[in-house]
């Protein structure tokens, strides 16, 4: 019997700031007590000598809670006010803790010859050291958390900007393709070929419905992208019939590799424009996908004139002749994969091709256990 395995994800220590504070507060003062207590016992003092240590630890624990409240208020002030008031707060708190420690010690050791001022100064030195270290740690942790929060916020803003740019690039494709298709439908209507016009309009509706259900920033599998291309080519077959000969060769090993949705459609559209349209007998358009080491290589090629036979066809990524096609794809690849991608065009006597390489990102299989 299969059952789902729910992996427990460890939570960051500072995910709950309030809980983290109490954990650190308790652990810190417990450590201070153990250190001072073990030192007292190691020096041959009786167990009763731990009483002042316990009282001092409880006092320090309580006073630092009050300091934390003051520091939270001071953090919202101007820097000069924050640091000046913080120093004063630590000094006053250290004086209070030192007074209590000196009083407890003198009460327990009435026969001691140590003067009250000397006791106070000794306790004050220890208290100012502990509270100073506590305060420095408090501000250091808060500074770290502030930097982390700002970094997370910046990352969220960058992701939002990247998503917005991806959406813009993705939405460029629909109006571009829609204009060409509606122009073809209009031509069929003018030629009074209403049945073909209705069929093309119906297929256009199916194509748009299929593509618009995806988020503009979503990635789809190569298998899904090919299904979308087939819908698109069904529309174009209405115009070119046997002159348009599509061929798909998708290696099963990369069928589930992910890429931005509608990435290949403008390549096929360009192939139709520059290979199928100008040739009387049309052309073959081939889409292949296969592994290339840790990447996947996708090639969209055609058997058109390429750059030969005196035919002018843009093959530069910066050329404006490709419309939104190659420039759009280049930008979307950069947004999706950064430097881990490449796009190049090739022209041979047998045609023209565009070669894309990108990381082989596969769908994560579901995890089950017996």
C-alpha atoms as one frame of an Amber mdcrd trajectory, in Angstrom:
protein
   0.000   0.000   0.000   1.433   3.347  -1.091   1.259   6.301   1.132   2.435
   9.876   0.778   5.557  10.901   2.605   5.431  14.377   4.112   8.961  15.616
   4.584   9.306  17.917   7.567  11.043  21.083   6.471  13.281  22.657   9.134
  12.185  26.162  10.073  14.751  28.982  10.238  15.717  29.841  13.815  14.515
  33.443  13.420  11.314  32.554  11.545   9.471  33.373  14.790  11.364  36.369
  16.203   9.533  36.354  19.529  10.259  32.683  20.127  13.893  33.121  19.084
  14.295  35.987  21.584  13.016  33.925  24.507  15.174  30.944  23.514  18.310
  33.087  23.340  17.418  34.982  26.514  16.918  31.823  28.520  19.922  29.993
  27.091  22.218  32.996  27.547  21.428  33.612  31.181  21.452  29.880  31.938
  24.949  29.764  30.490  25.999  32.783  32.561  24.692  31.090  35.720  26.519
  27.826  34.955  29.753  29.689  34.266  29.652  31.769  37.453  28.322  28.881
  39.548  30.971  26.431  38.399  33.657  29.060  39.043  32.341  29.576  42.579
  32.312  25.848  43.379  35.742  25.368  41.761  37.193  28.000  44.112  36.141
  25.938  47.131  33.176  28.097  48.143  30.243  26.465  49.972  27.031  25.674
  48.121  25.358  28.580  49.929  27.589  30.867  47.876  25.423  30.021  44.858
  22.544  32.044  46.345  23.992  35.417  45.287  24.726  33.933  41.855  21.105
  32.798  41.493  19.781  36.197  42.610  22.212  37.990  40.269  21.152  35.814
  37.341  17.439  36.364  37.998  18.050  40.100  38.352  20.013  40.222  35.092
  17.346  38.184  33.300  14.581  40.529  34.494  16.493  43.749  33.845  17.391
  42.730  30.290  13.703  42.155  29.585  13.114  45.797  30.517  16.106  46.848
  28.417  14.658  44.980  25.420  11.448  47.001  25.732  13.446  50.252  25.817
  15.616  49.165  22.856  12.549  48.344  20.731  11.375  51.914  21.240  14.819
  53.412  20.640  15.291  51.529  17.353  12.607  53.721  15.775  14.429  56.934
  16.721  17.237  58.824  15.014  20.645  57.085  15.261  22.159  59.639  17.644
  19.181  59.274  19.988  19.254  55.488  19.694  22.909  55.071  20.561  23.051
  57.791  23.220  19.947  56.589  25.032  21.054  52.956  24.712  24.371  53.669
  26.442  22.598  55.535  29.242  20.117  52.672  29.607  22.887  50.082  29.896
  24.806  52.150  32.480  21.695  52.723  34.625  20.699  49.052  34.381  24.227
  47.936  35.293  24.137  50.253  38.312  20.820  48.745  39.428  22.072  45.169
  39.049  25.365  46.049  40.811  23.505  47.636  43.729  21.364  44.506  44.177
  24.389  42.201  43.894  26.385  44.250  46.445  23.458  44.370  48.853  22.900
  40.577  48.623  26.590  39.864  49.153  26.898  42.226  52.145  23.730  40.785
  53.693  25.016  37.225  53.392  28.562  38.097  54.527  28.132  40.592  57.361
  31.540  39.711  58.771  33.326  40.663  55.545  35.734  43.607  55.703  35.054
  44.610  52.098  33.733  48.179  51.910  30.343  48.840  50.377  31.740  51.056
  47.604  34.328  48.443  46.714  31.614  45.788  46.511  29.493  48.049  44.317
  32.353  48.864  41.927  33.284  45.190  41.560  29.681  44.222  40.903  29.243
  47.184  38.540  32.241  46.093  36.447  30.795  42.589  36.092  27.287  43.896
  35.385  28.358  46.463  32.774  30.356  43.732  31.017  27.437  41.302  30.905
  24.796  43.889  29.966  27.099  45.488  27.401  27.654  42.132  25.742  23.910
  41.407  25.886  23.113  44.777  24.296  25.729  44.368  21.560  24.320  40.933
  20.732  20.769  42.296  20.753  21.572  45.056  18.261  23.747  42.750  16.124
  20.925  40.224  15.776  18.393  42.940  14.993  20.733  44.448  12.402  21.169
  41.019  10.826  17.406  40.455  10.737  16.854  43.904   9.224  19.411  43.220
   6.486  17.846  39.819   5.813  14.378  41.343   5.629  15.569  44.032   3.227
  17.326  41.399   1.099  14.146  39.294   1.007  12.112  42.357   0.078  14.580
  43.243  -2.686  14.434  39.671  -3.967  10.637  39.786  -3.991  10.716  43.062
  -5.918  13.207  41.624  -8.405  11.015  38.539  -8.859   7.972  40.736  -9.382
   9.865  42.821 -11.939  11.091  39.670 -13.668   7.571  38.216 -13.694   6.197
  41.463 -15.100   8.808  41.455 -17.850   8.105  37.806 -18.649   4.382  38.553
 -18.798   5.029  41.483 -21.120   7.156  39.339 -23.430   4.604  36.527 -23.336
   1.682  38.837 -24.117   3.533  40.259 -27.113   2.960  36.966 -28.896  -0.825
  36.788 -28.858  -1.548  40.114 -30.620   1.246  39.401 -33.126  -0.103  35.978
 -34.043  -3.724  37.092 -33.758  -3.232  39.873 -36.303  -1.799  37.464 -38.884
  -4.532  34.876 -38.381  -7.409  37.359 -38.420  -5.958  38.827 -41.605  -6.093
  35.355 -43.169  -9.692  34.870 -42.005 -10.606  38.256 -43.457  -9.083  37.206
 -46.790 -11.112  33.989 -46.811 -14.294  35.954 -46.090 -13.552  38.339 -48.963
 -13.061  35.328 -51.220 -16.420  34.030 -49.977 -14.802  30.885 -48.590 -16.966
  31.017 -45.496 -16.621  27.349 -44.568 -12.846  27.586 -44.449 -13.082  30.911
 -42.620 -15.392  29.374 -39.998 -13.098  26.369 -39.594 -10.059  28.601 -39.147
 -11.914  30.766 -36.652 -12.951  27.691 -34.681  -9.358  26.431 -34.565  -8.126
  29.869 -33.613 -10.574  29.812 -30.714  -9.251  26.424 -29.572  -5.642  27.615
 -29.813  -6.244  30.791 -27.811  -8.246  28.921 -25.194  -5.411  26.422 -24.820
  -2.690  29.045 -24.542  -4.484  31.548 -22.331  -5.181  29.049 -19.547  -1.460
  29.138 -18.735  -0.002  31.860 -16.572   2.121  34.207 -18.690   5.171  33.491
 -16.528   4.537  29.748 -16.314   6.777  27.083 -17.745   5.386  24.087 -19.608
   6.902  20.796 -20.705   8.248  20.343 -24.215   5.453  17.819 -24.731   2.839
  20.463 -23.877   4.596  23.037 -26.051   4.501  20.640 -29.007   0.768  20.073
 -28.512   0.293  23.846 -28.631   2.350  24.037 -31.824   0.163  21.363 -33.401
  -2.926  23.433 -32.632  -1.265  26.444 -34.223  -0.208  24.466 -37.301  -3.755
  23.185 -37.772  -4.746  26.820 -38.299  -1.911  27.445 -40.750  -2.696  24.223
 -42.642  -5.995  25.840 -43.544  -3.993  28.450 -45.482  -1.171  26.392 -46.959
  -2.585  22.854 -47.087   0.076  20.443 -48.420   2.630  23.221 -48.832   3.126
  23.165 -45.046   4.739  19.913 -43.919   5.500  19.830 -40.162   7.713  17.122
 -38.625   8.224  16.558 -34.886  11.040  14.505 -33.397  10.971  14.712 -29.604
  13.263  12.427 -27.615  11.235  10.891 -24.739  14.152  11.649 -22.392  13.478
  15.391 -22.712   9.719  15.369 -23.248   9.163  16.563 -19.668  11.859  19.265
 -19.761  10.416  22.661 -18.936  10.562  25.866 -20.960   8.612  29.166 -21.054
   5.193  28.685 -22.643   4.807  29.604 -26.317   8.577  29.891 -26.708   8.701
  27.979 -30.005   5.561  29.342 -31.674   7.200  32.491 -33.116  10.019  30.337
 -34.558   7.525  28.205 -36.416   5.688  31.342 -37.469   8.905  32.827 -38.878
   9.627  29.551 -40.673   6.203  29.719 -42.326   6.759  33.337 -43.303  10.241
  32.903 -44.797  10.172  29.277 -45.999   6.628  28.158 -46.788   5.115  31.393
 -48.124   7.697  32.268 -50.829   8.030  28.760 -52.290   5.423  27.359 -54.615
   5.892  23.823 -53.328   6.114  25.012 -49.708   8.619  23.658 -47.213   9.118
  21.196 -44.409   9.292  22.569 -40.880  11.028  20.347 -38.352  11.017  20.615
 -34.556  13.482  18.362 -32.749  14.425  18.095 -29.089  17.153  15.885 -27.667
  19.550  15.701 -24.697  22.837  17.590 -24.920  24.814  16.621 -21.817  23.106
  18.341 -18.880  21.125  20.514 -21.290  18.365  20.006 -23.803  18.872  21.097
 -27.401  15.839  22.235 -29.393  16.157  22.857 -33.123  13.466  24.483 -35.263
  14.483  24.198 -38.900  12.918  24.525 -42.336  13.756  23.518 -45.875  13.254
  27.020 -47.216  15.743  29.185 -49.115  17.603  30.284 -45.987  20.071  32.995
 -46.939  20.740  31.475 -50.336  19.361  32.032 -53.824  19.556  35.785 -53.327
  16.792  35.603 -50.749  17.029  38.114 -47.919  16.279  36.636 -44.535  17.371
  38.101 -41.202  19.541  35.822 -39.124  20.824  38.348 -36.593  19.342  38.333
 -33.124  19.440  42.142 -33.197  17.725  42.412 -36.558  14.334  44.050 -36.643
  13.233  41.839 -39.510  12.193  39.056 -37.159   9.537  41.149 -35.423   8.894
  39.861 -31.925  10.264  36.414 -32.816  13.968  35.943 -32.108  14.341  39.041
 -29.932  11.409  37.931 -27.793  12.765  34.403 -27.427  16.240  35.633 -26.515
  14.832  37.898 -23.774  12.555  35.183 -22.397  15.409  32.672 -22.275  17.580
  35.158 -20.392  14.766  35.871 -17.930  14.113  32.157 -17.375  17.641  30.697
 -17.335  20.117  33.585 -17.083  23.492  32.657 -18.573  22.654  28.940 -18.699
  21.155  29.147 -22.181  22.091  29.937 -25.767  20.326  30.753 -29.004  21.903
  30.778 -32.435  20.769  30.786 -36.046  22.252  28.686 -38.821  21.800  28.914
 -42.572  22.750  26.019 -44.866  22.051  25.193 -48.515  19.244  22.962 -47.294
  17.472  25.608 -45.221  17.507  27.675 -42.065  17.462  26.636 -38.398  17.390
  28.098 -34.918  19.175  26.149 -32.171  18.285  26.630 -28.507  20.124  25.081
 -25.566  18.842  25.362 -22.026  19.032  23.433 -18.730  17.335  20.060 -18.654
  14.757  20.918 -15.972  12.462  17.940 -15.506   9.205  17.633 -13.598   9.845
  16.372 -10.068   8.305  12.890  -9.696   5.800  12.327  -6.906   7.312  10.753
  -3.821   5.655   7.669  -2.454   6.676   5.003  -0.046   5.451   1.491   0.511
